[in-house]
Amino acid sequence: MPLSVNVGPGHNFSDGEKVTYTKLNALGAPSITFTGSIDSNQITDGAVLTSKLEQGIDINSKISDHNLNLTKLEAGTQGQILYYDTNGDLVKLSPGSDGQFLKTKGSGANPEWSAQDGTDTINISQINTDGANKYISTDGSGNIQWETKTTPTSFGGVAVMWDQKVTNTHGGASTGSDQVRDLNQFSDPSLILSNFDASAGTWDLDAGTYLIEAKAPAADTGNYLCWIENTTDSTVAIDGSSAHGGSSKNTETQWTFASGIVTITATKTFSLKFRSSSAKGLYGLGRLANITGHPEIYSSVKVIKIA
């Protein structure tokens, strides 16, 4: 039913009734009555302003449900968005910049355009981890991935031990059987050795991982080699290199080397062991140099704590 308007007079005159001032005053204000409804096609496009919606008129009682087309609203600009402000008025949000997104700030605040998190920066609290001790890296194709963090090797210090004799003194006799090489001097500024026994040529290490490097000279002893022995457990900790120094008089001094990594879970005692195929007195364990002002140095061991 279309919208109709009925106007009723305040007083009806009968036929032949005289018009007087009193009768005119009786007319009063006319009554106006609206009946029917307004369909969408009865409203000109763009005629309904946002300022007139809800606050200005009781539009709900005048327009049937789902009967107002969007074309009836005031024309806007492409990209604009309608929202209710703090006064409950329907207002327009101007378009944002390219790449921005619509951000709600919760109840009691107007929405706004905002840059997307992660385009330039991202808050660390927004990252979902893949477990403990992980870090982000890229694979060979450039794809982002989580990797397990390895515990870096810790440097615990260095200790050095060596066999030092007075000038013009040979290294000693080789016996042709297992021998503990002399180590009578040491330097341990980091205190990684729990004990050093110069008389026995042994040293103690607490639980940990160590890189041990050793070398030992020999002369006229035939075939020979050295090794690092765990004397606590009577086991070979690190095997050394094979060497040959001949067995005739006045052959050159040769060296055998041992190098490796040892991990122990409790305190252990170690020594530098040596064995040759031939016995040789006086200089079987190294020939003297006899350089004035310098001692004779023979076997040596370096220990580096790495974990």
CORZIKA-V669202 format. One line per field, one symbol per residue. phi: phi as a letter, one per 40 degrees, with the letter a starting at -180 (. if undefined). Layout:
phi=???
This chain:
phi=.ccbbbbbccabcccgcccbdccccccgcccbbcbgabcdccbcdgcccccccgccbccccbbcdfbbcccccdcbbdgcbcaccccgccbbbccccdgcbcbcbgcgaccacaccchcbbacccccccbhcfbacabcccgccacbccccccccbhbbbbacbbcdgbcchccbgbcbcccabbabaccfcccabbcccgbabbcdibbcbbaaacaafbgcaabacbcccbfbccacbccabbgbccgcccbbbbbaibbbbbacbbbacbaabcbcacgbdbhccbfbdgbccbbcabbbbcba
